[in-house]
Amino acid sequence: MPPTNPSNAARNAEALLEHAGWMRKLAQSLVGDAQRADDLAQDTWVRALQHPPRTDLPLRGWLATVMRNVWRQDRRGDARRSDRETRVAQAVGESGSSGDEDGLDLLERVSMQRQLVETVVELDEPYRTTVLLRYFEELSPQAISKRQDIPVSTVKTRLARGLERLRARLDAKHGGDGNGWMLALVPVLRPPAGLETAAGLSHLSLGALVVNTKLLTAVVALGVVGAAAYLTRDAAELAQPSGAAAAAPSLSAALGEAIDPESTADPIPLETTDGLREALPLATARDAETAVPIVAERVRGRVVDVAGRSVGDVAVVEFGADGVELGRTLGDGSFLLPAEGASSLAVDDPRYATVMTARPVDEGMGKEVVIVVAPRIRISGHVLDEFGTPVSDARVALTTPPNFRADLGWVLDFSFELSVGTASGEDGAFAFESFPSIPGATLTAKKSGYWEASQDSPENDRGDLVLVLDRPSLEGSLLSGVVIDPSGFPVAGATVSHGIDTQVTDESGSFAFDLSDPDSFNARLSEFVQVEGSLLAVKPGFLPGELKARATDVDGKPIWPDHVVLRLGGEPLSVEGRVVDGEGRPLADRRVWLEEPTFLGGRIREGRSWPSMTHVESELSGLDSGWPFVVTRSDGTFRLDGLLDREYTLEAMDPTTLMRSRTPGVRGGSKGVELQLLFGEAFEVIRGRVVDSRGEPVVGASVGTTCDAFQTRVQGQVVGTRHARGAEIETDAEGHFEFEDVPKDLVYFRVDHPDIVPFETGRSEQSLRSIVGEDHEDFTLRVMRRCHFQIELADASDADEFEMLDADGEVLQLSQFEGNGRRDGSRFPLIDGRTNLLAVGDRAATLVLYRRGKEVQRVPVSLTAGEQPTIRP
């Protein structure tokens, strides 16, 4: 093919120059401000020029996400904006960046724009057409292959060779210095102020003012990465935060999530936030062990998709049991199958991925469980940092949309979301072979020491995803330092806490907290928990290292050194002893724990998006952070490791009877400690009956003795409670139950059934003595039937939260049941004017709507168990 005719090349270049800058439009859509859009586009390219990413990784998403991260940083304050403009000016050799350019500057800009486009147009065929189709028309290699009827491999070869020719020509025009033409591209991204919107521009002037940024980006990529990289419309969508991520959750919602975030695949007991339930206006607590402990022999249920539609002809299996099929759904999505011993149910089908599993409930209770599925797709990609370097061990996970449960429209009391997540490899790569396609969902990447990265979750197969994690970089707002061992060597993998927030030190022992980050847990919880001026570093095998701020400024904020050094101490201590009865005989299989261990912070665990509260002693000993106990051996002995040089109160408990004892004043390092566990005062027998609001018996209810065994406290506030359950009895046909040898103190009764609101009596007193009294042989527990409902406002701005009152004006507990747990509270949020399908007792009489904490409306309600009305005030 002969070279392009110069006149044709000029005409083609002129036509291409008529198109406005596409990248600038992307930046404009992100920040909504022309000046900041210019800064955003420039800074994105400066980063690419200064720190080119690896050439073998997807680059389109990297560029788009870098732009989004820059935009997020820009929102953090004018200081960052000023810093960025200074770096851009240094990179391009400019002394200022205003739109008041003189004619010489404008001429130079126009000349560079025209030179770039003409260089593309002058390419020999077939390279010119292939490059234009790829970057100007934004066609994929596959689409170009179909249009030109050539193999995809040929398209990629032509692109690679065409880009090499472009790079060689630009190098030749600029004296062989690739940096010269790369840096020259940066200022042309900013159109002269005021001219880009002027009316009546001629064909020539329009071409002089703007350059087609798709082509410009491709040309920049020649020198930056040696391969084609550009931002497309998809990248713009990636750069914009989703609705879930754009709006920061309320403080109380964040606090509740932080304590106990998500359902897990295994039906393990979950932490509760009992102390916070009273302190917070929104429902945030997830209660533990709400599952009715009755074996399901046959289970009736249904499989639905994420739009709430029934899914027929799919296999129902026990989750995690190697796909052993229990049965198949009928055409309407229903199933009835034996499930004795199954902990949770899922679907095994090549077309679907399970989103929500179901906890089996026996058919005899008249309940239907729901499994939720979504189309199964395969996705993969890379997690990179802002410089394009792979990030390993980042948690990549799916987050469902805020109104996901509300949109389904089914009763999901026995369903809970699976945690869909994985960790990036050494090369930053991640992959999901079975990933649910959910419209409106978010894909996130998180790693300690980085800001979270997020983008809209793919709805189709994708293999080119890029999530970019940015490190805090605003000078003056960083609290950074290093953790060293007693000999002065850096310690990698140490946990460093600053209030609720925690970091894990890198290979060099370094850590950094961004004190200006509004999304940090310290910021979200600032109205409830005040961050103390101290840092704490913990690593198994060492005593903690701690540093307190030397003073506070005029605003009361801690003043820290420019670079913090946290030195770990020697080996942790232990306590050894044994548990005995009143006659000194050893007691085996008793639980022993610290009543108030040293609070560390919020630690994000595998499969979790929000941190669970943990303690120094738990981290040092490797015990469960929720309830760190040990069990006595056959000779009654025990050993508690990971202790500090301080006094502790030790508790011992018989897990069968729930009898407990407290032994204060035990110092870390003590040996030969003896804990005496006595069987205190007890009711020889308690006979009772469970009835509902109308006095009707509740048949098949589980009545059990329970105690609040362990509590996590932050600055004196209870933020998590672990329960222990003792004996359990199922009520008979008349609602009767009977217990023998029940402790009078430190226990209470808990009643569960799928038809009722879980009920507790004696919990606030931590005693049955004052509740049962003289009626211990004829004791009545009165519960409320469970009623479901949703709220939908005509105008979402009318209210943002609500509560329910009974006929006496008393506030009722609201609940969202989630398989093996629930979220409780007196108030719940309205998200976009709607709620999920929630539950309340059948005594509900009045709906109270609030907006910004103030009551705006009262609506009479009448709810009936077994129905699920939508209330439209």
SESE-231332 format. One record per residue (C-alpha): residue in one letter; x, y, z. Coordinates in steps of 0.5 Angstrom, whole numbers, padded with zeros to 4 digits, always signed. Layout:
# residues N
aXYZ;...
END
This chain:
# residues 873
m+0000+0000+0000;p+0003+0007-0002;p+0004+0012+0003;t-0002+0017+0005;n-0003+0023+0000;p-0001+0029+0004;s-0007+0033+0002;n-0012+0027+0004;a-0008+0026+0011;a-0009+0034+0012;r-0016+0033+0011;n-0017+0027+0015;a-0013+0030+0021;e-0018+0036+0020;a-0024+0032+0021;l-0021+0028+0027;l-0019+0035+0030;e-0026+0037+0030;h-0028+0032+0036;a-0028+0035+0043;g-0023+0032+0048;w-0027+0026+0051;m-0022+0025+0057;r-0024+0032+0059;k-0031+0030+0059;l-0030+0024+0063;a-0026+0029+0068;q-0032+0034+0068;s-0037+0028+0069;l-0033+0026+0076;v-0032+0033+0079;g-0037+0037+0076;d-0033+0043+0075;a-0029+0045+0069;q-0023+0048+0073;r-0022+0042+0077;a-0023+0037+0071;d-0017+0040+0068;d-0013+0039+0074;l-0016+0032+0074;a-0014+0030+0067;q-0007+0033+0068;d-0005+0030+0074;t-0008+0023+0072;w-0003+0023+0066;v+0003+0026+0070;r+0002+0020+0074;a+0003+0015+0068;l+0009+0019+0066;q+0012+0019+0072;h+0011+0012+0074;p+0009+0008+0068;p+0005+0001+0070;r+0007-0006+0068;t+0006-0007+0060;d+0003-0014+0061;l-0003-0012+0065;p-0009-0009+0063;l-0008-0001+0063;r-0015+0002+0061;g-0018+0000+0068;w-0012+0002+0071;l-0012+0009+0068;a-0019+0010+0069;t-0019+0008+0077;v-0013+0012+0078;m-0017+0018+0075;r-0022+0016+0080;n-0017+0016+0086;v-0014+0023+0084;w-0021+0025+0084;r-0023+0022+0091;q-0016+0025+0094;d-0018+0032+0091;r-0025+0032+0095;r-0021+0031+0101;g-0019+0039+0101;d-0016+0045+0098;a-0009+0043+0100;r-0009+0037+0096;r-0011+0041+0090;s-0005+0046+0091;d+0000+0040+0092;r-0003+0037+0085;e-0002+0043+0081;t+0005+0044+0084;r+0007+0038+0081;v+0004+0038+0075;a+0007+0045+0074;q+0014+0042+0075;a+0013+0036+0071;v+0011+0040+0065;g+0016+0046+0066;e+0010+0051+0067;s+0010+0057+0072;g+0003+0057+0072;s-0003+0054+0070;s-0009+0059+0068;g-0013+0060+0062;d-0010+0067+0060;e-0004+0064+0055;d-0001+0069+0050;g-0001+0068+0043;l+0005+0064+0043;d+0003+0059+0048;l-0003+0058+0044;l+0000+0057+0037;e+0005+0052+0041;r-0001+0048+0043;v-0005+0048+0037;s+0002+0046+0033;m+0003+0040+0038;q-0005+0038+0037;r-0004+0038+0030;q+0002+0034+0029;l+0000+0028+0034;v-0006+0027+0029;e-0003+0028+0023;t+0002+0023+0025;v-0003+0018+0026;v-0006+0019+0019;e+0000+0019+0016;l+0001+0012+0018;d+0001+0006+0012;e-0004+0002+0011;p-0007-0003+0014;y-0004+0000+0021;r-0008+0007+0020;t-0014+0004+0019;t-0013-0001+0025;v-0011+0004+0030;l-0017+0009+0028;l-0022+0003+0029;r-0019+0001+0036;y-0018+0008+0039;f-0022+0013+0035;e-0028+0008+0034;e-0027+0005+0040;l-0028-0002+0037;s-0025-0008+0041;p-0020-0013+0037;q-0026-0018+0036;a-0030-0013+0033;i-0025-0010+0028;s-0024-0018+0027;k-0031-0019+0025;r-0031-0012+0021;q-0025-0013+0017;d-0026-0021+0017;i-0019-0022+0019;p-0017-0026+0025;v-0016-0023+0032;s-0009-0025+0032;t-0008-0021+0026;v-0011-0015+0029;k-0007-0015+0035;t-0001-0015+0031;r-0003-0009+0026;l-0004-0005+0033;a+0003-0007+0036;r+0006-0005+0029;g+0002+0001+0028;l+0004+0003+0035;e+0011+0002+0034;r+0011+0006+0028;l+0008+0012+0031;r+0013+0012+0037;a+0019+0012+0032;r+0016+0018+0028;l+0015+0022+0034;d+0021+0020+0037;a+0025+0022+0030;k+0021+0029+0030;h+0023+0031+0037;g+0030+0029+0037;g+0030+0022+0039;d+0027+0024+0046;g+0021+0020+0048;n+0020+0024+0054;g+0020+0031+0050;w+0014+0029+0046;m+0011+0025+0052;l+0011+0032+0057;a+0009+0036+0051;l+0002+0032+0051;v+0001+0034+0058;p-0001+0042+0057;v-0005+0040+0051;l-0010+0036+0055;r-0013+0043+0058;p-0017+0047+0053;p-0016+0055+0054;a-0021+0058+0059;g-0027+0061+0056;l-0025+0059+0048;e-0028+0051+0049;t-0035+0054+0049;a-0035+0060+0045;a-0040+0060+0040;g-0039+0061+0032;l-0032+0058+0032;s-0030+0056+0025;h-0028+0049+0023;l-0021+0051+0023;s-0021+0054+0030;l-0025+0049+0033;g-0020+0044+0031;a-0014+0048+0034;l-0018+0049+0040;v-0019+0041+0042;v-0016+0035+0040;n-0019+0028+0040;t-0017+0025+0046;k-0018+0018+0044;l-0012+0019+0039;l-0008+0023+0044;t-0009+0018+0049;a-0007+0012+0045;v-0001+0016+0043;v+0001+0018+0050;a+0001+0010+0051;l+0006+0009+0046;g+0011+0012+0050;v+0008+0011+0057;v+0007+0004+0057;g+0009+0002+0050;a+0002-0001+0048;a-0005+0002+0047;a-0008+0004+0053;y-0014+0009+0053;l-0020+0011+0057;t-0027+0009+0054;r-0034+0010+0056;d-0034+0003+0060;a-0028+0006+0064;a-0032+0013+0066;e-0037+0008+0069;l-0031+0005+0073;a-0029+0012+0075;q-0035+0014+0078;p-0037+0011+0085;s-0043+0007+0085;g-0050+0009+0089;a-0047+0005+0095;a-0040+0008+0095;a-0042+0015+0093;a-0046+0016+0100;a-0042+0015+0106;p-0047+0011+0111;s-0049+0014+0117;l-0045+0014+0123;s-0050+0009+0127;a-0050+0004+0121;a-0043+0004+0120;l-0042+0003+0127;g-0047-0003+0127;e-0043-0006+0121;a-0037-0005+0124;i-0038-0010+0130;d-0042-0015+0126;p-0042-0014+0118;e-0044-0020+0114;s-0047-0027+0114;t-0042-0032+0113;a-0042-0039+0109;d-0042-0042+0116;p-0048-0042+0121;i-0043-0039+0127;p-0045-0035+0133;l-0045-0028+0131;e-0043-0022+0135;t-0048-0017+0138;t-0048-0010+0140;d-0053-0010+0145;g-0050-0004+0149;l-0050+0000+0142;r-0057-0002+0141;e-0059+0003+0146;a-0054+0009+0145;l-0056+0009+0137;p-0062+0012+0133;l-0061+0007+0128;a-0062-0001+0128;t-0055-0003+0127;a-0054-0010+0131;r-0054-0017+0129;d-0056-0021+0135;a-0053-0028+0135;e-0056-0035+0136;t-0063-0033+0134;a-0063-0040+0130;v-0069-0045+0133;p-0065-0051+0135;i-0070-0056+0132;v-0067-0061+0127;a-0070-0060+0120;e-0072-0067+0117;r-0076-0064+0111;v-0075-0057+0108;r-0080-0053+0104;g-0077-0048+0100;r-0076-0044+0094;v-0071-0042+0089;v-0071-0035+0086;d-0066-0030+0082;v-0064-0023+0084;a-0070-0020+0081;g-0075-0024+0085;r-0077-0029+0080;s-0078-0037+0081;v-0072-0041+0078;g-0074-0048+0076;d-0070-0055+0075;v-0064-0053+0079;a-0061-0058+0084;v-0061-0056+0091;v-0055-0058+0095;e-0052-0058+0102;f-0048-0052+0102;g-0040-0054+0102;a-0042-0062+0102;d-0039-0063+0095;g-0045-0062+0091;v-0049-0068+0094;e-0056-0067+0091;l-0062-0067+0096;g-0067-0065+0090;r-0069-0061+0085;t-0074-0055+0084;l-0080-0055+0080;g-0082-0051+0075;d-0085-0045+0080;g-0078-0046+0083;s-0081-0049+0089;f-0078-0056+0093;l-0079-0060+0098;l-0074-0065+0100;p-0070-0068+0106;a-0065-0064+0109;e-0064-0068+0116;g-0057-0065+0119;a-0056-0060+0113;s-0053-0053+0116;s-0055-0049+0110;l-0058-0050+0103;a-0055-0048+0096;v-0056-0049+0089;d-0051-0053+0084;d-0052-0051+0077;p-0047-0049+0071;r-0052-0043+0070;y-0053-0040+0077;a-0048-0038+0083;t-0052-0038+0090;v-0052-0031+0093;m-0056-0033+0099;t-0056-0039+0102;a-0062-0042+0106;r-0062-0045+0114;p-0067-0051+0114;v-0073-0050+0118;d-0077-0056+0119;e-0084-0056+0114;g-0088-0058+0120;m-0087-0050+0122;g-0091-0048+0116;k-0085-0044+0114;e-0082-0043+0107;v-0074-0042+0106;v-0071-0038+0100;i-0065-0039+0096;v-0063-0033+0092;v-0059-0034+0085;a-0056-0030+0080;p-0053-0032+0073;r-0046-0035+0074;i-0040-0031+0070;r-0033-0031+0070;i-0029-0025+0072;s-0021-0024+0073;g-0017-0018+0073;h-0011-0015+0077;v-0010-0011+0083;l-0005-0005+0082;d-0003+0001+0086;e-0003+0008+0084;f+0004+0007+0080;g+0001+0000+0076;t+0005-0004+0081;p+0001-0011+0083;v-0001-0011+0090;s-0002-0018+0093;d-0006-0020+0099;a-0012-0015+0097;r-0019-0017+0099;v-0023-0017+0093;a-0030-0018+0094;l-0037-0017+0092;t-0042-0012+0095;t-0050-0013+0094;p-0054-0006+0092;p-0057-0002+0098;n-0064-0004+0096;f-0062-0012+0094;r-0067-0015+0100;a-0072-0010+0099;d-0072-0011+0091;l-0073-0019+0092;g-0080-0018+0096;w-0079-0025+0099;v-0079-0027+0106;l-0072-0028+0108;d-0072-0029+0115;f-0068-0036+0114;s-0063-0033+0108;f-0057-0030+0109;e-0052-0028+0104;l-0045-0031+0102;s-0039-0028+0102;v-0036-0027+0095;g-0029-0026+0096;t-0022-0028+0094;a-0015-0025+0095;s-0010-0023+0090;g-0004-0027+0088;e+0003-0024+0088;d+0002-0021+0081;g-0004-0018+0083;a-0008-0023+0080;f-0015-0025+0082;a-0020-0029+0079;f-0027-0032+0080;e-0030-0038+0076;s-0037-0037+0079;f-0039-0030+0080;p-0046-0028+0081;s-0048-0022+0076;i-0052-0017+0080;p-0054-0011+0077;g-0052-0005+0081;a-0047-0009+0086;t-0040-0007+0087;l-0034-0010+0086;t-0029-0008+0092;a-0021-0009+0093;k-0018-0007+0100;k-0012-0008+0104;s-0009-0005+0110;g-0005+0001+0108;y-0009+0003+0102;w-0015+0007+0101;e-0021+0002+0098;a-0022+0001+0091;s-0029+0000+0088;q-0033+0000+0081;d-0039-0003+0079;s-0039-0010+0079;p-0039-0014+0072;e-0045-0017+0069;n-0042-0021+0064;d-0036-0025+0063;r-0030-0020+0064;g-0022-0022+0064;d-0019-0015+0064;l-0021-0012+0071;v-0017-0007+0074;l-0018-0005+0081;v-0013+0001+0083;l-0011+0002+0091;d-0008+0008+0093;r-0004+0010+0099;p-0005+0016+0103;s+0000+0021+0101;l-0003+0028+0103;e+0003+0031+0107;g+0001+0034+0114;s-0005+0029+0115;l-0001+0022+0115;l+0001+0019+0122;s+0006+0014+0119;g+0012+0010+0122;v+0016+0004+0123;v+0015-0002+0128;i+0022-0005+0131;d+0023-0011+0135;p+0027-0010+0142;s+0034-0011+0138;g+0032-0005+0133;f+0030-0009+0127;p+0024-0008+0123;v+0018-0012+0124;a+0013-0014+0118;g+0006-0017+0119;a+0005-0013+0126;t-0002-0010+0127;v-0002-0003+0129;s-0008+0001+0132;h-0010+0008+0132;g-0017+0008+0136;i-0021+0003+0132;d-0017+0003+0125;t-0012-0002+0124;q-0006-0003+0120;v-0001-0009+0118;t+0006-0007+0117;d+0009-0008+0110;e+0016-0012+0109;s+0020-0006+0112;g+0016-0005+0118;s+0012+0001+0116;f+0005+0003+0117;a+0001+0010+0115;f-0006+0012+0118;d-0009+0018+0114;l-0012+0022+0119;s-0016+0026+0114;d-0020+0020+0111;p-0027+0021+0112;d-0028+0014+0111;s-0024+0011+0116;f-0027+0008+0122;n-0025+0013+0127;a-0028+0018+0123;r-0035+0014+0122;l-0035+0013+0129;s-0033+0020+0132;e-0039+0021+0135;f-0039+0015+0139;v-0032+0013+0141;q-0027+0019+0141;v-0020+0016+0139;e-0015+0017+0144;g-0008+0020+0143;s-0004+0013+0143;l-0001+0008+0138;l-0001+0001+0139;a+0003-0005+0136;v+0002-0012+0137;k+0006-0018+0134;p+0006-0025+0137;g+0012-0027+0140;f+0013-0020+0143;l+0010-0015+0148;p+0006-0009+0145;g+0009-0003+0143;e+0006+0003+0145;l+0007+0011+0144;k+0002+0016+0147;a+0002+0023+0143;r+0006+0028+0147;a+0001+0034+0147;t-0005+0037+0144;d-0006+0043+0139;v-0011+0048+0140;d-0016+0044+0137;g-0015+0038+0142;k-0012+0034+0137;p-0006+0030+0139;i+0001+0032+0136;w+0005+0026+0133;p+0012+0026+0131;d+0014+0027+0124;h+0016+0019+0124;v+0013+0015+0130;v+0018+0009+0132;l+0014+0003+0136;r+0019-0002+0139;l+0016-0008+0141;g+0018-0011+0148;g+0020-0018+0150;e+0016-0025+0151;p+0009-0024+0153;l+0007-0027+0159;s+0002-0033+0161;v-0002-0035+0167;e-0003-0042+0169;g-0007-0046+0174;r-0013-0050+0175;v-0021-0050+0176;v-0024-0054+0182;d-0030-0055+0186;g-0032-0053+0193;e-0028-0059+0195;g-0022-0058+0191;r-0023-0063+0186;p-0021-0062+0179;l-0026-0060+0174;a-0025-0061+0166;d-0028-0058+0160;r-0029-0052+0164;r-0028-0045+0160;v-0023-0040+0163;w-0022-0033+0160;l-0020-0026+0162;e-0026-0021+0164;e-0023-0015+0161;p-0018-0016+0156;t-0014-0010+0153;f-0018-0007+0147;l-0014-0007+0141;g-0018-0004+0135;g-0022-0007+0129;r-0019-0012+0125;i-0022-0014+0118;r-0022-0022+0118;e-0022-0026+0112;g-0029-0026+0108;r-0031-0020+0112;s-0032-0012+0109;w-0032-0009+0116;p-0028-0010+0122;s-0029-0014+0128;m-0027-0012+0135;t-0021-0015+0137;h-0016-0015+0143;v-0009-0015+0145;e-0009-0022+0148;s-0013-0025+0143;e-0008-0023+0137;l-0002-0025+0142;s-0005-0032+0143;g-0008-0034+0137;l-0015-0035+0140;d-0022-0033+0137;s-0022-0025+0138;g-0030-0026+0139;w-0029-0030+0146;p-0022-0032+0147;f-0023-0037+0152;v-0019-0044+0154;v-0022-0050+0156;t-0019-0054+0162;r-0016-0061+0161;s-0018-0067+0164;d-0014-0065+0171;g-0017-0058+0171;t-0011-0055+0169;f-0011-0049+0164;r-0006-0044+0161;l-0008-0037+0158;d-0002-0034+0154;g-0001-0027+0151;l-0002-0023+0157;l+0001-0017+0159;d+0004-0015+0166;r-0002-0013+0169;e-0008-0015+0173;y-0013-0019+0170;t-0020-0022+0173;l-0021-0029+0171;e-0028-0032+0170;a-0029-0040+0170;m-0036-0043+0167;d-0039-0049+0167;p-0042-0049+0159;t-0048-0054+0161;t-0051-0051+0167;l-0048-0044+0166;m-0045-0043+0173;r-0040-0038+0173;s-0034-0035+0178;r-0030-0029+0178;t-0023-0029+0181;p-0020-0022+0181;g-0013-0019+0182;v-0009-0025+0178;r-0003-0022+0175;g+0000-0024+0168;g+0006-0029+0169;s+0002-0032+0175;k+0003-0040+0176;g-0001-0044+0181;v-0008-0040+0180;e-0014-0044+0183;l-0021-0042+0181;q-0026-0045+0185;l-0033-0046+0181;l-0039-0047+0186;f-0046-0049+0184;g-0049-0043+0187;e-0057-0042+0189;a-0061-0045+0184;f-0069-0047+0183;e-0070-0054+0183;v-0075-0053+0178;i-0078-0048+0174;r-0085-0050+0170;g-0088-0045+0165;r-0092-0044+0159;v-0090-0039+0153;v-0096-0036+0150;d-0097-0030+0145;s-0101-0023+0146;r-0108-0026+0145;g-0106-0032+0151;e-0106-0037+0145;p-0100-0043+0147;v-0094-0042+0142;v-0092-0050+0140;g-0085-0052+0139;a-0082-0046+0141;s-0075-0047+0144;v-0074-0044+0151;g-0067-0044+0153;t-0062-0041+0159;t-0057-0036+0156;c-0052-0032+0159;d-0048-0026+0157;a-0041-0029+0158;f-0036-0024+0155;q-0037-0017+0153;t-0032-0013+0148;r-0031-0006+0151;v-0029+0001+0148;q-0028+0006+0153;g-0033+0003+0157;q-0038+0002+0152;v-0040-0005+0151;v-0040-0006+0143;g-0040-0013+0143;t-0043-0019+0147;r-0042-0027+0146;h-0047-0031+0149;a-0047-0038+0152;r-0053-0043+0152;g-0055-0048+0157;a-0061-0053+0157;e-0066-0052+0152;i-0073-0055+0152;e-0078-0055+0146;t-0086-0053+0149;d-0091-0058+0148;a-0098-0057+0145;e-0100-0053+0150;g-0094-0049+0150;h-0091-0052+0157;f-0084-0053+0159;e-0080-0055+0165;f-0073-0054+0167;e-0069-0057+0173;d-0063-0054+0177;v-0063-0047+0174;p-0058-0042+0177;k-0062-0036+0180;d-0057-0031+0178;l-0052-0029+0172;v-0057-0033+0167;y-0064-0031+0163;f-0069-0035+0159;r-0069-0034+0151;v-0075-0036+0147;d-0074-0037+0139;h-0079-0040+0134;p-0080-0038+0127;d-0087-0035+0128;i-0085-0030+0134;v-0080-0024+0135;p-0075-0027+0139;f-0076-0026+0147;e-0071-0025+0153;t-0073-0024+0160;g-0069-0023+0166;r-0063-0020+0161;s-0062-0013+0164;e-0062-0016+0171;q-0058-0022+0169;s-0062-0026+0174;l-0068-0030+0174;r-0069-0029+0181;s-0073-0022+0180;i-0077-0025+0174;v-0079-0031+0176;g-0080-0030+0184;e-0085-0034+0187;d-0088-0037+0181;h-0083-0041+0179;e-0087-0047+0178;d-0093-0043+0174;f-0089-0038+0170;t-0092-0035+0164;l-0087-0032+0158;r-0092-0028+0154;v-0089-0027+0147;m-0091-0023+0140;r-0092-0026+0134;r-0088-0024+0128;c-0091-0019+0123;h-0087-0017+0116;f-0088-0011+0113;q-0084-0006+0108;i-0085+0002+0108;e-0085+0005+0101;l-0085+0013+0101;a-0088+0017+0095;d-0083+0022+0096;a-0076+0019+0099;s-0074+0026+0102;d-0080+0026+0106;a-0077+0021+0112;d-0070+0018+0113;e-0072+0013+0119;f-0078+0010+0122;e-0080+0007+0129;m-0086+0003+0131;l-0090+0004+0137;d-0095-0001+0141;a-0102+0002+0143;d-0099+0005+0149;g-0094+0009+0146;e-0088+0004+0147;v-0083+0003+0142;l-0082-0004+0139;q-0076-0007+0137;l-0075-0008+0129;s-0071-0014+0126;q-0068-0016+0120;f-0067-0023+0120;e-0061-0026+0116;g-0061-0034+0117;n-0057-0035+0123;g-0057-0028+0126;r-0061-0021+0126;r-0060-0014+0126;d-0065-0011+0132;g-0066-0004+0134;s-0071+0001+0135;r-0070+0005+0129;f-0069+0003+0122;p-0067+0007+0116;l-0070+0009+0110;i-0066+0008+0104;d-0069+0012+0098;g-0075+0012+0101;r-0076+0004+0102;t-0074-0001+0107;n-0072-0008+0107;l-0078-0013+0109;l-0077-0013+0116;a-0081-0016+0122;v-0084-0013+0128;g-0089-0016+0134;d-0096-0016+0133;r-0097-0011+0138;a-0095-0005+0133;a-0100+0000+0132;t-0097+0007+0130;l-0091+0008+0125;v-0087+0014+0126;l-0083+0017+0121;y-0077+0022+0122;r-0073+0026+0118;r-0066+0029+0120;g-0068+0026+0127;k-0074+0030+0128;e-0081+0027+0128;v-0085+0029+0121;q-0091+0024+0121;r-0095+0019+0125;v-0099+0013+0121;p-0104+0008+0124;v-0102+0001+0122;s-0105-0006+0123;l-0101-0012+0122;t-0102-0019+0122;a-0098-0025+0122;g-0097-0029+0116;e-0098-0023+0111;q-0093-0018+0109;p-0096-0011+0107;t-0093-0005+0104;i-0094+0001+0108;r-0095+0007+0103;p-0096+0013+0108;
END
